Structure formats: structure tokens, C-alpha cells
């Protein structure tokens, strides 16, 4: 099977402020929590409650909850239909 097209000009960026530096500034360890589930299962309700609780403890938190990030991205991103073909190498 043919390999999908991969960009050859991707470069990893170095940042002077590291994850450890940011953790020290905020006096907390970074964490990313993701939830999946069927519609109306209560994921956003649980996430909102968690954000409020952590905030009440003085924790800095970014909550990307529900469809909000997708709606924001969809307004700023343009997708055009293109025709991709791949060699059939089985």
C-alpha cells in the first residue's frame, strides 16, 4: 500500500520557556484531560464543574469544552476540496 503524502519541511520548534518553567511560574503541574462519550452524556457538564472546582482551589485552567473550540476554528479555517490520488502499491 502506498504511503500517504508527508510534508518534508516540518521543523520542531525550540522554546526558551519550557514546560517546567511554566509549571514553576504557576506552581502546578501541567495536565491534559480528555473525555469522550455519546451526545448528551454529561461530558460538558462534568468538565464545567471540574473547571469551577479547580478554579476555586486557585488553579489556573484552560477549559476547551463542548463544540466551542470547533466553532471557533470553523470560522477561521477554510477547507477546499482537492483531488488526491495515490499509487496502488499492494
N, C-alpha and C positions, 0 to 999 in steps of 0.2 A: 504494500500500500504506500502511496506517495506521502511524503511528509508535508504537513501544512506549511504555508509560507511563513517564515520567521524573519523579522527585521534583523538586519545585521548592524545597525547603527545605535543600538541600545547601550547606554553607558550608565553604570551605577554612580550615583552622586554621593560625595562625601560632605557631611555636615559638621561644622565646628561644634555645635551644641548637640551633644549626644543624648541618647535615651536616659542614661544615668544622670546626666546634668539636669534634664527636665524633671526627673523623679526627685532629685535633691532639692530643686527650687520649690517644688510643690509639696515636698515632704510626704510623698506617697509613691507607691509602686504602680507602674502602668499596667492596665488590664484591658483586654478587649473581650466583650461578651456578646455572643450572637445567639439569637433564638430563632427557631424555625417551627412551623406548625401550620395547621389549616386555618383558613379565614375564620375570623370571629372566635378564635380560641382563647383570646385574652393576652396575647403577646404584648401589645402596645400598652394595655392597662398595667400589666406587670412591670414593663420597662419604665413607665411613668412613675409608678410607685417606688421602684428602685432608685431612680434619679432623685426623687424628692427625699428619700431616706438618706442616701449618701450625701446629698447637699446639706441636710440637717446636721450631719456629722462634720461639716466643714470640708468635705471632699470636693475637689474640682472634677467635674464630669461633663463629657460631651455625650448627649443622647441623640442618636440618629434613629428615630422611631417612626415606624409605620411607613407610609408612602411619601413622607415629606422629602427625604433626600432624592428619591426618584423623580418627584415632581419638579424639584429644583433643577436637577440635571437635565431632564427632558426639555425644559425651557431654554437651556443654554447649549444643548448639543444637537447638531444636525446630522442626520443619518441619510445617506444617499444609497440607492440600490445600485449595486455593481455586479458584474458577471464574473465569477471566479471559476476557473477551470483547473483541474489537476490531472496530471498524467496518471493513468490507471496502471500502477505497478503492483501487481499482486504477488 
